[in-house]
Amino acid sequence: MMTKTNIATGEETTVEAAFNSDVEINLDGSDVNEMYERMVDNTRENLAAFQMRGSNWVFASIVRLDIHTVRYEPLRGSSYIPLPKKLASKKAIINVNNEDDECFRWVVTRALNPVEDHPQRITNDLRKQAQKYNWSGVKFPTTLKVINKFERQNPAMYVNVCASALVFE
C-alpha cells in the first residue's frame, strides 16, 4: 500500500500498487541469495519509480507477496510433433516424421544427407546413412548434455540447437 497526504487539506490517499521483479531461473547451481538480492533491488527500483510519479507517496505496507514457480523442463528431443500451420507453410523447416524417440538421430542424419523429395520421411536409405555415425551411449530422447557426447564421438560434427519454448499462432 502506498499513501499520500495532501498538505493543504490533510486528506490521505491510499492506493494498492503492484511491484514485480523479473523472472529468475533457479537451477541447482543458482546462488539463491544473489537471486533474492536482484529481485529486491528490482522491486525497490519499481517503488522509487512509483514515488517519482508524484510527490509525497510513502510506502505504507505489504498487502500481499506472491512467489510464482514453475517446473523447469530442460530442452530435449522426442517424437514427431506437427509444426504449427504458420511455420509449416513457409516450407523452410524439415520436420522429420518419426514414430520413435530418436528425433535427434533422424534430424542429424537428414541434415547431413539431404534429399529433394519428401525429406521428412524416414526411409531405408536414411536408416543406412545413420549407421555411418557413432551413436554409442546416445540415449533417446536426447538431452543437450548428450549432444556434446555425440559431437566428441563424431569429431567432424558440430550441432547447433535452436529452439523456442513457445510458438504462438
C-alpha positions in Angstrom: 0.0 0.0 0.0 1.2 3.5 -0.8 -0.2 6.6 0.9 0.0 10.3 0.1 -1.2 13.1 2.3 -2.4 16.4 0.7 -0.6 19.1 2.7 -3.3 21.7 2.1 -6.3 19.6 3.1 -4.8 16.8 5.2 -6.7 14.3 3.1 -4.9 11.0 2.8 -5.0 9.0 -0.4 -4.2 5.2 -0.3 -3.6 3.0 -3.3 -2.6 -0.6 -3.8 0.4 -0.6 -6.0 1.8 -3.8 -7.6 5.6 -4.1 -7.9 7.0 -7.1 -9.8 10.5 -8.4 -10.1 12.0 -10.0 -13.2 11.7 -13.8 -13.8 14.6 -15.7 -12.4 15.6 -19.2 -13.3 16.5 -21.2 -10.2 18.7 -24.2 -11.1 20.6 -26.5 -8.8 23.7 -24.3 -9.1 22.0 -21.0 -8.7 23.0 -18.6 -5.9 19.6 -18.1 -4.2 20.9 -15.2 -2.1 22.2 -13.3 -5.1 18.9 -14.0 -6.9 16.9 -12.7 -3.9 19.0 -9.5 -3.8 18.4 -8.9 -7.6 14.6 -9.3 -7.0 14.6 -7.0 -4.0 16.7 -4.4 -5.9 14.3 -4.6 -8.9 11.3 -4.1 -6.6 12.9 -1.2 -4.9 13.6 0.4 -8.3 9.9 0.0 -9.2 8.9 1.5 -5.8 11.2 4.5 -6.5 9.7 5.0 -10.0 6.2 5.0 -8.5 7.2 7.6 -5.9 8.6 9.8 -8.6 5.2 9.9 -10.4 4.0 12.4 -7.8 5.4 13.9 -4.6 4.6 12.7 -1.1 4.0 9.0 -1.9 5.1 6.9 1.1 5.4 3.1 1.4 2.8 2.0 4.0 2.6 -1.8 4.0 2.8 -5.0 2.0 -0.7 -6.3 1.4 0.3 -9.5 -0.4 3.6 -11.2 -1.5 3.4 -13.8 -4.2 6.1 -16.1 -5.4 5.3 -18.0 -8.6 7.3 -21.1 -9.6 7.1 -23.4 -12.5 8.7 -26.7 -13.1 11.7 -26.3 -15.5 11.9 -28.9 -18.2 15.2 -28.8 -19.9 15.2 -28.9 -23.7 15.2 -32.4 -25.1 14.2 -34.1 -28.2 11.3 -36.5 -28.5 9.0 -37.9 -31.1 7.3 -36.1 -34.0 5.2 -33.1 -33.2 3.4 -31.4 -36.1 4.5 -27.9 -36.9 2.1 -25.0 -36.4 0.5 -24.1 -39.8 2.2 -20.8 -39.9 5.7 -22.4 -39.8 4.8 -25.4 -42.0 3.5 -23.1 -44.7 7.0 -21.5 -45.0 8.5 -24.7 -46.3 11.8 -23.8 -44.6 11.8 -26.4 -41.9 12.3 -30.2 -42.3 10.2 -31.8 -39.6 11.2 -35.5 -39.6 8.1 -37.6 -39.2 9.4 -40.2 -36.7 7.3 -42.5 -34.5 10.1 -43.2 -32.0 12.0 -41.0 -29.6 15.0 -40.8 -31.9 14.3 -37.5 -33.5 17.9 -36.3 -32.9 19.2 -39.3 -34.9 16.9 -38.6 -37.8 17.3 -34.9 -37.9 21.2 -35.0 -37.8 21.3 -37.8 -40.4 18.8 -35.9 -42.7 20.8 -32.7 -42.4 23.9 -34.5 -43.5 22.2 -36.4 -46.2 19.6 -34.0 -47.8 17.1 -35.2 -50.4 14.7 -33.3 -52.6 11.6 -35.5 -52.4 9.9 -35.9 -49.0 12.8 -35.0 -46.8 10.6 -35.5 -43.7 10.3 -39.3 -44.3 12.4 -41.9 -42.6 13.4 -44.2 -45.4 15.6 -47.3 -45.5 18.3 -45.1 -47.1 18.2 -42.7 -44.1 18.4 -45.7 -41.7 21.6 -46.9 -43.5 23.1 -43.4 -43.6 22.5 -43.1 -39.8 24.8 -46.1 -39.3 27.8 -44.1 -40.5 27.8 -42.1 -37.3 28.8 -43.1 -33.8 25.7 -43.2 -31.7 27.1 -45.3 -28.8 25.9 -44.0 -25.4 23.5 -41.6 -27.0 20.2 -42.1 -25.3 16.9 -41.2 -26.8 15.1 -38.8 -26.4 18.3 -36.8 -26.4 19.2 -34.1 -23.9 21.6 -31.2 -24.6 24.2 -32.8 -22.5 24.2 -35.9 -24.7 24.6 -33.8 -27.8 28.1 -32.8 -26.6 28.9 -36.6 -26.2 27.7 -37.2 -29.8 30.0 -34.3 -31.0 33.0 -35.8 -29.2 32.3 -39.2 -30.8 32.0 -37.7 -34.2 34.8 -35.1 -34.3 33.9 -33.6 -37.7 30.4 -32.7 -36.5 29.1 -29.7 -34.6 25.5 -29.4 -33.7 23.7 -26.1 -33.1 20.4 -26.4 -31.3 17.9 -23.6 -31.9 14.6 -23.8 -30.1 11.8 -21.7 -29.0 9.9 -22.6 -25.9 6.5 -21.5 -27.2 5.1 -20.9 -30.6 2.0 -18.7 -30.8 -0.4 -18.8 -33.7 
